[in-house]
Amino acid sequence: MTETITPQINQSEFIFLSTSNGIIIASEDGIIEKINPAGASMLGVTPEQIIGKSVKQAFEANPALVTLFTRTSEQSLDIRLPRRRLAVGIASILADKSRIVILHDVTERRDLESRREALIRAISHDLRNPITGISGFADLVAKFGDLNDQQAKFIARIKQTSNKIHDVIGTLVDLAWIEAGMPMTYQPIQVRDIINKAVKRLVSIAQERKIIIAISVQDPMPIIMGDPERLEQAIYNLLHNAIIYSHPEQSVAIHGWSDNSKVYCSVADKGIGIADDEIGMIFDRMFRSRSEVVRNLPGGGLGLTLARTIVRRHGGDISVSSHFGEGSNFTMTIPTIASDQKSA
């Protein structure tokens, strides 16, 4: 019987050769020792062209790549590739003090991010501005027009609808910017302050529905680090939903408290509640309950999505408990500032 002998490679070598990420290894004194097929392809070279050369010789035309190999700690940089492509390079030092750089092609991802930013700008300018104009003209007609009762109702409906569209556009833009990782303005925050601001914005809506807002905040409360405007928006969205989905002449309770490491803010109502088969979907973008009661209420299905996205950007989360027909309780959790951060 003839035995077939096949070459064997170990697992790490197989990963080195087959991964789609580029891998380049240089010795402690900066001589290129290895480059995998993906790395050679990304840089438009063959292994023979650069192995044995110094990092500075091999990558003379790519200063960022040289920088990654010369740093003494782990670092990541954008690396320009041939054919207008872009990679993120991550450098590490191995146990034998050789250096490894891993290249991850992000061309398509960055292109999508650019397209999304362009779309956000277009939505914000080309849609929001005309809607604002329609609302303004409706105000002028209502104030100065000689209208009968039916015409006045039509104008009020135009105003109401334009305001709703304006709010949906604003929420979409906010959500897109936050999901894209746009920077936030982090600063020390007293939770009581942002709760009070959110409540103040909703007093008139609560009064229209004869809803009582009961506020209870632990005193003192630890400081959290966050973007006050964004976190206020998250609380506002939770509280607005609680008011809208509550029965008239009911109460909505907002409660703030803390433990050693987290701050909590809960919003509880005694409204229509959430069905068991829908509770897992309520944070999904554009989700609206199939309930006929909910369909007749205002909302675009984005408020909870935005609130959770904001809170997660702050290292926290939002949980929910609900019983259909009895009400819901949403709890927002945010990490507190450690004692060493307070003194920094």
Stockholm file with secondary structure:
# STOCKHOLM 1.0

chainA/1-344         MTETITPQINQSEFIFLSTSNGIIIASEDGIIEKINPAGASMLGVTPEQIIGKSVKQAFEANPALVTLFTRTSEQSLDIRLPRRRLAVGIASILADKSRIVILHDVTERRDLESRREALIRAISHDLRNPITGISGFADLVAKFGDLNDQQAKFIARIKQTSNKIHDVIGTLVDLAWIEAGMPMTYQPIQVRDIINKAVKRLVSIAQERKIIIAISVQDPMPIIMGDPERLEQAIYNLLHNAIIYSHPEQSVAIHGWSDNSKVYCSVADKGIGIADDEIGMIFDRMFRSRSEVVRNLPGGGLGLTLARTIVRRHGGDISVSSHFGEGSNFTMTIPTIASDQKSA
#=GR chainA/1-344 SS CCCCCCCCCCHHHHHHHHCSSEEEEECTTSBEEEECHHHHHHHTCCHHHHTTSBHHHHTTTCHHHHHHHHCSSCEEEEEEETTTEEEEEEEEECTTSCEEEEEEECHHHHHHHHHHHHHHHHIIIIIHHHHHHHHHHHHHHHHHSCCCHHHHHHHHHHHHHHHHHHHHHHHHHHHHHHHTTCCCCCEEECHHHHHHHHHHHHHHHHHHTTCEEEEEECSSCCCEEECHHHHHHHHHHHHHHHHHTSCTTCEEEEEEEECSSEEEEEEECCSSCCCTTTTTTTTSTTCCCSCHHHHTSCCCSCHHHHHHHHHHHTTCEEEEEEETTTEEEEEEEEECCCHHHHTC
#=GC SS_cons         CCCCCCCCCCHHHHHHHHCSSEEEEECTTSBEEEECHHHHHHHTCCHHHHTTSBHHHHTTTCHHHHHHHHCSSCEEEEEEETTTEEEEEEEEECTTSCEEEEEEECHHHHHHHHHHHHHHHHIIIIIHHHHHHHHHHHHHHHHHSCCCHHHHHHHHHHHHHHHHHHHHHHHHHHHHHHHTTCCCCCEEECHHHHHHHHHHHHHHHHHHTTCEEEEEECSSCCCEEECHHHHHHHHHHHHHHHHHTSCTTCEEEEEEEECSSEEEEEEECCSSCCCTTTTTTTTSTTCCCSCHHHHTSCCCSCHHHHHHHHHHHTTCEEEEEEETTTEEEEEEEEECCCHHHHTC
//
